[in-house]
Structure formats: structure tokens, C-alpha cells
Amino acid sequence: MDKRKPTRTLTDAELRLMDVLWDRGPSTVADVAAALPKSLKLHYSTVLTTLRILETKGFLQHSQDGRAFVYKPIVARDQARESAVTNLL
């Protein structure tokens, strides 16, 4: 079975979530989901999965607040943009 190789660049879906976190700062999954346009119709579980992928890629880290995980960016917007341009070239 051929697994897809993980990439260090952001997909469009990942970038949407990162934009929310860069704008809002540390947020729970519910906060991120609520900040997304309703037209996307993304389920909580989809947002959670994408945030976990972003953490695995090294863009986010989480802490726990009660039962909720709070995600925060550890890569600045400019740094992510620069990485994307470098990868494109």
C-alpha cells in the first residue's frame, strides 16, 4: 500500500484553520470551528483531525484546559508563507 508522503507546506484546508489561529490566538477546536464560514459546513471532527495533522507537521502545539485542548500556532504566518514559496521554487 502506498502512503502519501507528509508535506511541510499547508493545504488550503490547513491554511484556513491556521488563519483562524493566527488571527484569534490560542483556541479550542470548538472556537476554531465556530470561526469558520458556515458555508464550509465543516464538522467538529474534521476540524479536530486537521488540527492534529497541523500539530504533527509542526505548525501547532496544544495544551489542555480542563477537558478541552487549546491549540496555538508555533509557526508565524510569515514563516509559513516563506516556507511555501521556497517549496514551490
C-alpha positions, 0 to 999 in steps of 0.5 A: 500500500502506498502512503502519501508522503507528509508535506511541510507546506499547508493545504488550503484546508490547513491554511484556513484553520491556521488563519483562524489561529493566527488571527484569534490566538490560542483556541479550542477546536470548538472556537476554531470551528465556530470561526469558520464560514458556515458555508464550509459546513465543516464538522467538529471532527474534521476540524479536530483531525486537521488540527492534529495533522497541523500539530504533527507537521509542526505548525501547532502545539496544544495544551489542555484546559480542563477537558478541552485542548487549546491549540496555538500556532508555533509557526508565524504566518510569515514563516509559513508563507516563506516556507511555501514559496521556497517549496514551490521554487 
